[in-house]
Amino acid sequence: MALINPEHLFSQADAFLLQIGRSSLRQADLRRTFSNAYYGLFHAILTAAADEAVGRTRRKDPLWTLAYRSVSHQRLKSICNDLQAATLKPKIRRYEPPGGFGGHVVTIAGAVSDLQDRRHAADYDPSLSFLQTDARAALQTARSAVNRLAHLNAEQRRAFLYLILFEPR
């Protein structure tokens, strides 16, 4: 199975930003950096969710792929926006782990929302110009969120990932 490794997307973005001998980076390279930053985080979350629901050792199982592919960008952003609210909606609060979701989940959720907005702007708004400093910041945000995801405690991780996989009603 050829999983998308988030670090490979991040490394590719680093290469865009480290081009030597050019007076300024091309807008296409900066735009791809925003896209790679978002997609690196997106695929890290999908992998974690499928591993949580089906099992890391069952990655070749069609059910693992079903879980991985079940998360839409819209759904992910919606849940992440809900998790950032000062007061959780009852449909989210019902699944809150003991001790709450914690700062790491809220930070990951914020990164998803921010990076998705930046990716949409980079991919679809030709009127915008992008700065290398902003592209680097987006890439750092994505890397930090992936690291936080890897270090969530088990209860927070499970609740976060299950909310992404299964729509609360």
C-alpha positions, 0 to 999 in steps of 0.5 A, spaced: 500 500 500 502 506 498 500 511 503 501 518 502 506 520 507 505 527 510 512 529 511 513 527 503 508 533 501 512 537 506 519 536 504 516 537 497 514 544 499 520 545 502 524 544 496 519 549 492 521 554 498 529 553 497 530 554 490 537 557 489 539 562 484 532 565 483 531 572 485 524 571 487 519 565 488 514 563 483 507 564 485 505 557 483 511 554 487 508 559 493 501 556 492 503 549 491 506 550 498 499 552 501 496 546 498 501 541 500 501 544 507 494 543 508 494 536 504 499 533 509 495 535 515 489 532 511 492 525 510 495 525 516 488 525 519 485 520 515 490 515 516 490 516 524 482 516 523 482 509 519 488 506 523 483 508 529 477 505 526 479 499 523 486 498 525 493 500 523 495 492 522 489 492 517 491 497 512 490 493 506 483 491 508 478 494 504 474 497 510 481 501 512 480 504 505 473 505 506 474 509 513 480 513 510 476 515 504 469 517 508 472 523 510 470 529 506 474 536 506 467 540 508 465 535 513 472 535 516 472 543 516 465 543 519 467 539 525 474 543 526 470 549 526 465 546 532 471 544 536 474 551 536 467 554 539 468 557 546 462 553 547 461 546 544 454 544 541 450 539 545 452 534 539 459 535 540 459 536 547 456 529 548 462 526 545 467 530 549 472 526 553 473 526 560 477 532 561 475 535 555 478 535 548 484 540 550 489 545 547 492 540 542 485 538 539 483 545 538 490 547 535 489 542 530 482 544 529 484 551 528 490 549 523 485 545 519 480 550 518 486 556 517 490 551 512 484 549 508 482 557 507 489 558 505 489 552 500 482 555 497 485 562 496 491 559 493 488 554 488 482 558 486 483 566 487 488 568 481 487 575 484 492 574 490 499 574 491 503 570 496 509 571 500 514 566 502 514 568 509 506 566 509 508 560 505 513 558 510 508 559 516 503 555 513 508 549 512 510 550 520 503 550 522 501 543 518 507 540 521 506 542 528 499 540 527 501 533 525 506 532 531 500 534 536 496 529 532 501 524 534 501 526 541 494 526 543 492 522 549 488 516 547 481 519 549 482 525 546 485 522 539 479 517 539 474 522 540 477 527 535 477 522 530 471 518 531 467 525 530 471 526 524 469 519 521 461 519 524 457 525 524 454 526 530 446 527 531 
